[in-house]
Amino acid sequence: MAAQPLQSHSQSLKKSDQDYTDNSKGRKFLKTKLSELDTIRQTAEFKKFGFGIGGPYAGWVEDLKSEGENMELRMWEMQGVSFLALLATTYASNNGREDASTKQARDYVQEVIDTPQ
């Protein structure tokens, strides 16, 4: 039986990197959840209740974190989930308005979405 040629480390990494960049579940997840947050934060219910108990969006941030933890995310994407949770809670404290804090968190989340790692 002839020995199979070994795949070089760089070829192996290239395939692995391609899998992440072309089909990153984490980046797709973040994009979907950011869009969802943008819709939520503009509603009258959100401006009244935020993510508080009794409101229609209670548990949204906890669900976001839980879903993120149950996915096989890379460190970069997990940080994106954390910044998205921060963005969500900041929106809740300022009635969905943009400010310097939300801009910074949003920029970080968007960078994770837009940048293959």
N, C-alpha and C positions, 0 to 999 in steps of 0.2 A: 504494500500500500504506500503510495507516494505521500510525502508530507505536504500539508497545505502551507502556502506561504503565509507568513505572519503579516498582519496588517500593521502598518506603522502607527505609532502613537498619534501623529498629526492627522492621519486619515481617520482614526478612531474619534479624535476630538472634533474634527470637521463634521462628521456624521452626527455626533451628539449635539454640536452647536446648531446644526441645521434643523434638527428635530425641535429644539427650543425656539429658534427664531421663526421658523415657518409655521409652527402649530402651537404657539405658547398658549396653553389653557389659562395660565395666570394673567397674561396681558388681555386676553379676551374677557376674562372674568372681571378684571378691573374696569375695562371699557364699558361693559354692560352695567356694572354697579355705579359707575360715575354718572352715566346717562340716567339711570334710575334715580339717583340722588338729586340730579338737576331737575327732574320732573317733580319729585316729592317736595323739594324745598320751596317751590313756587306755589304750593297749594295753601288755601286758607287754613286747613286742618293742621298743617305743619307749623304755620305761623302761630297758631293757637296752642298746640300741644307739643310741638317738637317731637321727640322720641319718647315722651313721657307716658306713664301708665294711663290707660284710658283713651289714649289717642290711637289713630289708625296705624301709626308707624312705630308703636312701642315694640321694642325688640329688634328693630332693623339693624342697629349697630352690632348687637350681639350675634345676630344671624350672619352678618357680613364676616365677622371674625371667625365664627364657627365654620362657615363654608370655606374660608381661606385656610383654616387649620386642617381641614379634611382633604384638601387638594395637595398634590405634590408640587409645591411651589418652590422656586429658587429663592434664596435670601433676598435678592433684589425685588422680587414680586411680593414677598411677605412684607417687606418694608412699605411697598406701595399700598398694601391692604391696611397697614397701620396708619399711614398718612391719610388714607381715605376715611378711616374711622375718625381720625382727628378732624378732618374737614367736615364730616357729618355733624359731630358734636359742636363744632364751632358755629356751623350754620344754625344749629338748634338754639344756641345761646344768643344769636343776633338776628333771629327771625328770618333766616335765609338770605341775608344780605352779604354782598362781597365786601371784604376789607383786606388789609394787608396780611392778616393771618390766613384767611381763606385763600388768598391768591398764592401765597407761598406753598401751602399744602396742596392746592390744586396743581400748581406747576410741577411739583414733585411727582404726583400721581400721573400726570400727563406725560412726564418724561419716562416713567416706567412703561407706560402704554406704548409710547412712540419709539422706544429704543430697544432693539433686540440685544440681548446680552449673551 
